[in-house]
Amino acid sequence: MAILLITIQLFFWLSDGGIREAWNLEKEVELRFDKNQELEERNSSLEAEVFDLKQGLSAIEERARTDLGMISQEETYYHIIDE
């Protein structure tokens, strides 16, 4: 009876479908959940940016300023050169 109990316990702890695999799967689920949270935050940020670009000129102007170096007529452009 004791040998049978030990065999069952070993199978439960060390087999492919045992508790060790269940722990590994739980860790993987947590990692994927965290990654999904990051991607959802990124998607909502991109969605807000797309909405701004579709609705208003201020977002387009901001994009042109940062990406293309656009300045308005009332502004003066200064280029500072580091030594």
ROBANU-357784 format. One record per atom (N, C-alpha, C, O): residue in one letter; chain; atom name; x, y, z. Coordinates in pm, 1 decimal. Layout:
N
type, mol, atom, east, north, up
a, A, CA, X, Y, Z
...
***
This chain:
83
type, mol, atom, east, north, up
m, A, N, 82.7, -118.9, 0.0
m, A, CA, 0.0, 0.0, 0.0
m, A, C, 87.3, 125.5, 0.0
m, A, O, 57.9, 222.0, -70.5
a, A, N, 193.9, 123.6, 78.8
a, A, CA, 283.2, 238.5, 86.1
a, A, C, 353.1, 261.7, -47.6
a, A, O, 370.5, 375.7, -90.6
i, A, N, 393.0, 151.9, -113.0
i, A, CA, 460.7, 164.5, -243.1
i, A, C, 364.5, 223.8, -345.8
i, A, O, 404.1, 305.9, -428.5
l, A, N, 240.6, 182.6, -340.1
l, A, CA, 139.6, 236.5, -430.4
l, A, C, 118.7, 386.1, -404.9
l, A, O, 108.2, 464.5, -499.2
l, A, N, 112.6, 424.4, -279.8
l, A, CA, 95.9, 565.0, -243.6
l, A, C, 215.2, 648.2, -290.8
l, A, O, 196.7, 757.8, -343.6
i, A, N, 336.0, 597.8, -272.7
i, A, CA, 457.0, 668.4, -317.9
i, A, C, 458.0, 680.3, -469.8
i, A, O, 494.9, 784.6, -523.8
t, A, N, 418.3, 575.6, -537.8
t, A, CA, 414.6, 577.5, -684.5
t, A, C, 314.5, 681.0, -734.9
t, A, O, 342.3, 754.8, -829.5
i, A, N, 200.5, 685.6, -672.1
i, A, CA, 98.3, 783.0, -712.2
i, A, C, 148.1, 925.9, -686.9
i, A, O, 128.5, 1014.4, -770.2
q, A, N, 211.9, 947.7, -572.5
q, A, CA, 265.4, 1079.7, -540.1
q, A, C, 374.2, 1121.8, -639.6
q, A, O, 376.6, 1236.1, -685.2
l, A, N, 463.5, 1029.0, -672.5
l, A, CA, 568.7, 1059.5, -770.2
l, A, C, 507.4, 1094.0, -905.6
l, A, O, 550.6, 1189.0, -970.9
f, A, N, 409.7, 1019.4, -947.1
f, A, CA, 342.3, 1047.7, -1073.3
f, A, C, 276.3, 1185.3, -1069.1
f, A, O, 283.1, 1261.4, -1165.6
f, A, N, 212.7, 1216.3, -956.6
f, A, CA, 143.9, 1344.0, -940.2
f, A, C, 241.4, 1461.2, -946.3
f, A, O, 209.5, 1562.9, -1007.9
w, A, N, 358.0, 1450.7, -885.0
w, A, CA, 453.8, 1560.2, -877.4
w, A, C, 546.6, 1568.3, -998.3
w, A, O, 585.6, 1678.5, -1037.1
l, A, N, 582.3, 1458.5, -1057.7
l, A, CA, 687.8, 1458.1, -1158.4
l, A, C, 642.5, 1430.4, -1301.2
l, A, O, 722.6, 1445.1, -1393.5
s, A, N, 521.2, 1392.2, -1322.3
s, A, CA, 477.9, 1355.9, -1457.0
s, A, C, 453.7, 1480.5, -1542.7
s, A, O, 455.3, 1593.0, -1492.9
d, A, N, 431.2, 1458.0, -1672.1
d, A, CA, 407.9, 1568.4, -1765.2
d, A, C, 279.1, 1643.9, -1734.2
d, A, O, 272.4, 1764.6, -1757.1
g, A, N, 181.6, 1579.2, -1685.1
g, A, CA, 55.3, 1645.0, -1652.1
g, A, C, 43.2, 1675.1, -1504.6
g, A, O, -67.2, 1698.9, -1455.5
g, A, N, 153.0, 1674.7, -1433.3
g, A, CA, 149.6, 1691.0, -1288.4
g, A, C, 147.1, 1835.4, -1242.1
g, A, O, 125.0, 1928.4, -1319.6
i, A, N, 170.4, 1850.1, -1114.4
i, A, CA, 160.0, 1980.5, -1048.8
i, A, C, 268.0, 2076.6, -1097.4
i, A, O, 244.3, 2197.2, -1104.0
r, A, N, 385.5, 2025.7, -1131.3
r, A, CA, 493.2, 2111.5, -1178.9
r, A, C, 452.9, 2180.6, -1309.5
r, A, O, 478.2, 2299.7, -1327.5
e, A, N, 391.5, 2107.2, -1398.1
e, A, CA, 346.1, 2166.0, -1523.9
e, A, C, 234.7, 2267.5, -1498.4
e, A, O, 227.9, 2370.3, -1565.9
a, A, N, 149.0, 2239.6, -1402.9
a, A, CA, 41.9, 2333.6, -1369.4
a, A, C, 100.9, 2465.4, -1318.8
a, A, O, 50.9, 2572.2, -1353.9
w, A, N, 206.5, 2459.8, -1237.0
w, A, CA, 271.6, 2580.6, -1187.7
w, A, C, 334.6, 2658.7, -1304.5
w, A, O, 324.0, 2781.1, -1311.5
n, A, N, 398.9, 2586.7, -1394.0
n, A, CA, 460.0, 2653.0, -1509.6
n, A, C, 355.4, 2720.0, -1596.6
n, A, O, 377.5, 2830.0, -1647.2
l, A, N, 241.9, 2654.6, -1614.3
l, A, CA, 134.7, 2713.3, -1693.5
l, A, C, 75.9, 2836.6, -1625.7
l, A, O, 41.0, 2933.4, -1693.3
e, A, N, 64.7, 2834.3, -1493.4
e, A, CA, 15.7, 2950.6, -1420.8
e, A, C, 110.6, 3069.3, -1437.6
e, A, O, 65.8, 3182.7, -1455.1
k, A, N, 240.1, 3043.9, -1432.3
k, A, CA, 338.5, 3151.3, -1453.2
k, A, C, 327.0, 3208.0, -1594.2
k, A, O, 333.8, 3329.5, -1612.9
e, A, N, 310.0, 3122.5, -1691.8
e, A, CA, 297.2, 3167.3, -1830.5
e, A, C, 169.9, 3249.6, -1850.0
e, A, O, 170.0, 3348.4, -1923.3
v, A, N, 62.0, 3208.8, -1784.7
v, A, CA, -63.0, 3284.6, -1793.3
v, A, C, -43.3, 3424.5, -1734.4
v, A, O, -91.0, 3522.6, -1791.5
e, A, N, 25.6, 3434.6, -1622.1
e, A, CA, 51.9, 3564.9, -1560.8
e, A, C, 134.6, 3652.7, -1653.7
e, A, O, 105.1, 3771.2, -1668.9
l, A, N, 238.4, 3596.2, -1716.5
l, A, CA, 322.1, 3672.7, -1808.1
l, A, C, 241.5, 3722.9, -1927.4
l, A, O, 256.5, 3837.9, -1968.8
r, A, N, 158.3, 3639.2, -1981.0
r, A, CA, 76.4, 3678.8, -2096.5
r, A, C, -29.1, 3781.8, -2057.5
r, A, O, -62.3, 3870.7, -2135.9
f, A, N, -81.4, 3769.1, -1936.1
f, A, CA, -178.3, 3868.1, -1888.5
f, A, C, -112.1, 4005.2, -1878.3
f, A, O, -169.6, 4105.4, -1921.0
d, A, N, 9.7, 4009.9, -1821.2
d, A, CA, 82.4, 4135.8, -1810.5
d, A, C, 111.0, 4194.6, -1948.7
d, A, O, 95.4, 4314.9, -1969.5
k, A, N, 152.4, 4111.2, -2041.8
k, A, CA, 180.4, 4156.7, -2177.5
k, A, C, 53.3, 4210.6, -2243.0
k, A, O, 57.2, 4312.3, -2312.2
n, A, N, -59.3, 4142.5, -2221.4
n, A, CA, -187.1, 4188.9, -2275.8
n, A, C, -226.0, 4325.6, -2219.2
n, A, O, -278.8, 4410.4, -2291.1
q, A, N, -199.8, 4346.3, -2090.3
q, A, CA, -228.9, 4475.7, -2028.6
q, A, C, -147.2, 4586.1, -2094.8
q, A, O, -199.8, 4693.3, -2124.7
e, A, N, -18.1, 4560.0, -2117.7
e, A, CA, 67.5, 4658.3, -2183.7
e, A, C, 16.2, 4689.6, -2323.9
e, A, O, 11.6, 4805.6, -2364.8
l, A, N, -22.1, 4585.5, -2396.8
l, A, CA, -71.0, 4605.7, -2533.1
l, A, C, -204.0, 4679.9, -2535.5
l, A, O, -228.2, 4760.0, -2625.8
e, A, N, -289.9, 4654.8, -2438.4
e, A, CA, -417.0, 4726.4, -2430.9
e, A, C, -394.3, 4874.9, -2403.8
e, A, O, -462.2, 4959.8, -2461.5
e, A, N, -298.7, 4906.3, -2315.9
e, A, CA, -266.3, 5046.0, -2288.2
e, A, C, -210.6, 5113.4, -2412.9
e, A, O, -246.6, 5226.9, -2444.0
r, A, N, -122.9, 5043.6, -2484.1
r, A, CA, -65.1, 5097.0, -2607.3
r, A, C, -174.0, 5118.6, -2712.1
r, A, O, -175.3, 5220.9, -2780.4
n, A, N, -264.6, 5022.9, -2724.6
n, A, CA, -373.4, 5035.5, -2822.0
n, A, C, -464.0, 5153.8, -2789.8
n, A, O, -504.9, 5226.9, -2880.0
s, A, N, -495.2, 5172.8, -2663.7
s, A, CA, -582.4, 5285.3, -2627.9
s, A, C, -511.3, 5418.3, -2653.2
s, A, O, -575.3, 5515.7, -2692.6
s, A, N, -381.9, 5423.3, -2631.3
s, A, CA, -305.6, 5544.0, -2660.6
s, A, C, -305.0, 5573.0, -2810.5
s, A, O, -324.2, 5687.0, -2852.6
l, A, N, -282.8, 5469.2, -2890.0
l, A, CA, -284.5, 5486.9, -3035.2
l, A, C, -423.7, 5523.7, -3085.3
l, A, O, -438.2, 5603.6, -3177.8
e, A, N, -523.9, 5466.0, -3024.7
e, A, CA, -661.4, 5498.4, -3063.8
e, A, C, -693.1, 5644.7, -3035.4
e, A, O, -758.0, 5711.3, -3116.1
a, A, N, -647.7, 5694.7, -2921.3
a, A, CA, -668.8, 5835.2, -2887.6
a, A, C, -593.5, 5925.7, -2984.6
a, A, O, -645.0, 6030.0, -3024.8
e, A, N, -473.7, 5887.0, -3021.8
e, A, CA, -396.3, 5965.9, -3117.1
e, A, C, -463.9, 5968.3, -3254.3
e, A, O, -469.8, 6073.4, -3318.2
v, A, N, -514.0, 5855.5, -3299.2
v, A, CA, -585.5, 5849.9, -3427.2
v, A, C, -709.4, 5938.3, -3422.0
v, A, O, -738.5, 6010.0, -3517.8
f, A, N, -781.7, 5934.0, -3312.5
f, A, CA, -900.4, 6018.1, -3297.5
f, A, C, -862.6, 6164.8, -3306.0
f, A, O, -929.8, 6242.2, -3374.2
d, A, N, -754.7, 6204.4, -3237.1
d, A, CA, -709.5, 6343.3, -3241.5
d, A, C, -670.2, 6384.0, -3383.0
d, A, O, -702.1, 6494.1, -3427.8
l, A, N, -601.1, 6295.1, -3452.9
l, A, CA, -559.5, 6326.9, -3589.2
l, A, C, -678.8, 6341.1, -3683.6
l, A, O, -675.8, 6422.0, -3776.3
k, A, N, -782.5, 6263.3, -3660.2
k, A, CA, -901.0, 6271.8, -3745.2
k, A, C, -986.4, 6393.6, -3712.3
k, A, O, -1049.9, 6449.7, -3801.6
q, A, N, -989.4, 6435.4, -3586.8
q, A, CA, -1082.5, 6539.8, -3543.5
q, A, C, -1024.9, 6681.0, -3546.9
q, A, O, -1096.2, 6775.2, -3581.4
g, A, N, -898.1, 6697.4, -3512.2
g, A, CA, -849.2, 6833.9, -3496.5
g, A, C, -717.8, 6860.0, -3566.6
g, A, O, -638.3, 6769.7, -3592.6
l, A, N, -698.5, 6987.1, -3596.1
l, A, CA, -574.5, 7028.5, -3660.9
l, A, C, -460.0, 7042.9, -3561.8
l, A, O, -343.4, 7037.6, -3600.8
s, A, N, -491.7, 7060.9, -3435.1
s, A, CA, -385.7, 7080.4, -3336.5
s, A, C, -296.7, 6956.9, -3325.4
s, A, O, -175.4, 6969.7, -3308.9
a, A, N, -354.6, 6839.0, -3334.2
a, A, CA, -273.5, 6717.4, -3327.9
a, A, C, -187.4, 6703.8, -3452.0
a, A, O, -72.6, 6660.1, -3443.4
i, A, N, -241.2, 6740.8, -3566.9
i, A, CA, -164.1, 6734.8, -3690.6
i, A, C, -49.5, 6835.5, -3684.9
i, A, O, 62.8, 6805.5, -3725.6
e, A, N, -78.9, 6955.0, -3634.2
e, A, CA, 25.1, 7057.0, -3622.4
e, A, C, 134.9, 7012.4, -3525.7
e, A, O, 253.3, 7033.0, -3552.3
e, A, N, 95.9, 6951.9, -3414.6
e, A, CA, 194.3, 6902.4, -3318.2
e, A, C, 284.0, 6796.3, -3382.0
e, A, O, 405.5, 6796.9, -3362.2
r, A, N, 223.7, 6705.7, -3458.0
r, A, CA, 300.1, 6601.5, -3527.9
r, A, C, 398.3, 6663.0, -3626.3
r, A, O, 513.6, 6620.6, -3634.9
a, A, N, 351.5, 6764.9, -3701.7
a, A, CA, 438.3, 6830.5, -3798.8
a, A, C, 552.6, 6904.0, -3729.7
a, A, O, 663.9, 6907.7, -3782.2
r, A, N, 527.2, 6961.8, -3614.2
r, A, CA, 632.2, 7031.4, -3539.7
r, A, C, 739.7, 6934.0, -3490.5
r, A, O, 859.1, 6960.3, -3504.8
t, A, N, 697.5, 6823.8, -3433.7
t, A, CA, 795.3, 6731.0, -3375.9
t, A, C, 865.5, 6647.3, -3482.4
t, A, O, 985.5, 6622.0, -3471.6
d, A, N, 792.6, 6604.2, -3584.4
d, A, CA, 851.9, 6514.6, -3683.8
d, A, C, 918.5, 6588.5, -3798.8
d, A, O, 1021.0, 6544.0, -3850.4
l, A, N, 861.2, 6700.6, -3839.1
l, A, CA, 910.4, 6769.2, -3958.7
l, A, C, 977.6, 6903.1, -3930.0
l, A, O, 1035.5, 6963.6, -4020.3
g, A, N, 970.8, 6950.2, -3805.6
g, A, CA, 1035.7, 7075.9, -3770.0
g, A, C, 959.3, 7198.8, -3817.0
g, A, O, 1020.0, 7303.0, -3841.7
m, A, N, 830.0, 7189.2, -3829.6
m, A, CA, 747.9, 7300.4, -3876.5
m, A, C, 746.7, 7414.1, -3774.6
m, A, O, 745.6, 7389.9, -3653.9
i, A, N, 747.0, 7538.0, -3823.6
i, A, CA, 730.3, 7655.5, -3738.5
i, A, C, 620.9, 7741.2, -3799.3
i, A, O, 596.6, 7735.7, -3919.9
s, A, N, 555.4, 7820.0, -3716.3
s, A, CA, 448.8, 7906.9, -3767.8
s, A, C, 507.8, 8040.4, -3810.3
s, A, O, 626.2, 8066.0, -3788.5
q, A, N, 426.2, 8125.2, -3870.5
q, A, CA, 474.0, 8253.2, -3922.4
q, A, C, 516.2, 8348.0, -3810.6
q, A, O, 604.5, 8431.3, -3831.0
e, A, N, 455.6, 8336.8, -3694.4
e, A, CA, 487.3, 8427.5, -3583.6
e, A, C, 611.9, 8384.6, -3505.8
e, A, O, 659.0, 8458.9, -3419.7
e, A, N, 664.6, 8268.9, -3534.1
e, A, CA, 777.7, 8216.1, -3458.2
e, A, C, 909.4, 8244.7, -3529.3
e, A, O, 914.6, 8266.0, -3650.5
t, A, N, 1015.2, 8244.2, -3449.2
t, A, CA, 1150.4, 8258.9, -3502.6
t, A, C, 1224.7, 8129.6, -3476.3
t, A, O, 1219.8, 8074.8, -3366.2
y, A, N, 1293.2, 8081.9, -3577.8
y, A, CA, 1364.7, 7955.2, -3566.9
y, A, C, 1508.5, 7982.6, -3522.6
y, A, O, 1578.6, 8063.5, -3583.4
y, A, N, 1551.1, 7915.6, -3417.8
y, A, CA, 1689.4, 7923.2, -3370.0
y, A, C, 1747.5, 7783.9, -3375.7
y, A, O, 1685.4, 7687.9, -3330.2
h, A, N, 1865.6, 7772.7, -3431.1
h, A, CA, 1936.4, 7645.7, -3437.3
h, A, C, 2060.7, 7656.6, -3349.7
h, A, O, 2150.8, 7734.9, -3379.8
i, A, N, 2066.3, 7579.6, -3242.8
i, A, CA, 2177.7, 7584.3, -3148.9
i, A, C, 2269.2, 7467.0, -3177.5
i, A, O, 2225.8, 7351.8, -3179.6
i, A, N, 2395.3, 7497.0, -3199.4
i, A, CA, 2493.3, 7394.6, -3230.5
i, A, C, 2576.6, 7366.2, -3106.0
i, A, O, 2635.1, 7457.5, -3047.8
d, A, N, 2581.7, 7240.5, -3065.6
d, A, CA, 2663.6, 7201.2, -2950.9
d, A, C, 2809.9, 7196.4, -2992.1
d, A, O, 2843.5, 7161.3, -3105.3
e, A, N, 2895.6, 7232.2, -2898.1
e, A, CA, 3039.1, 7227.6, -2928.1
e, A, C, 3093.3, 7088.4, -2915.7
e, A, O, 3212.5, 7066.4, -2937.5
***
